[in-house]
């Protein structure tokens, strides 16, 4: 599976920028999990995926969440990341991810 990181119009890579704020061990664990997803896809050992709504999905890695959408059968676009702090997905995080997901899917359709 190919993992693509969402990039803003200004060239910022939102998910990688977020990962850079984490401690080294946690960042390494997340990058290792993403590498496993590239190798094994949805059969990656120890990684949990959850459907949120529509075409928005979530990868659970420790207390971190990475939101993504599929752009084709083999392309996973990571659109947002945040630290889980409660039971529910915060509305702010959801809205940001949905907006980016729509951008990605509209670009792929054109």
N, C-alpha and C positions, 0 to 999 in steps of 0.2 A: 504494500500500500504506500502511496506517496503522501507525505505530509507537507502541507503548504501553510506557511504562516501569513496571516492577514497583514497587509501593509497599507498604511494610510496614504492618501494622495500626496502628503508631504514626505513620504518615504519612511515613516516610523514603523517599526515592527513591534506592535503592541504586546504580543505574548512574550517575545524574547526580552523586551524591555522589562516586563513584569518579572520574568524569571531572574533577571540580573539583580533584582532587589532582594532575592531570597538568600539564605545562607548557603554556603558551598555544598554541603551534604544534601540538602533538600533539592537544590537545583540539579545536582548530579543524578539523584534518584528520578526526578521528572524527565530529564533528558534520556536516561536509560530506558524508562518506560516508553517514551516516544520512539526510541530506536527499536524496541521490541514490537511496537505497533507497526512500524514500517516493515519489519521482518515477518511477523506472524499475523498481522491484521487483527481482526476481532477475536482471534483465538489466543491472543497474548496472555501468558500466564500471570495471574495475580492482578490484572487490570480490570477495573469495573467500568462499564459503559451504561449510561442511563438516558432514555429518551425524555426530553423536556416538553417540547411542543413542536408541532409542524416538522420542519426539517432541522430543528435545533437539538443537539445531543450534548452529553456531558461525559467527560473522562474524570474518574475519581482517582487521585493519586495522593495518598495520605490525607492531609487536611486541605489540600489544594484541589481546585476544580478548573478544568480547561473545557471551554465550550467550543463546539465545532459543528460544522455542517459538511455533508458530503457533496462534492461538486463532480459528479460522475461516479462511476462504480468503484473507482480505485483511488480517488483523490479526497483526502480529508483536509479541510481548511480550518485551522485553529483561529477563531475569531476573538476570543476573550479568555482571560484567566483571573481568578481571584481566590482568596482564602475563605474557606467555609467557616462561618461563625454561628450559624443557626440551623434549624431544621429545614427551612424553606429557602429557595433561591430568591435573593433580594430583588425587588422590582427593578432597581437601578441597574443591577448587573444583567438582568434579563433583557431590559430594554436596549442596553448598549449592544449586547450580543445579537439580538434580533435585527437591529439596524445594520450591523456589519454583515450579518448573514444575508440579508436582502441585497446588499451591495454586491456581494460575492456571487450570488445566484443570478442576479441581473447581468453581471459581466459575462458569466459563462453562457448565458442564453443568447447574448449578442454576437 
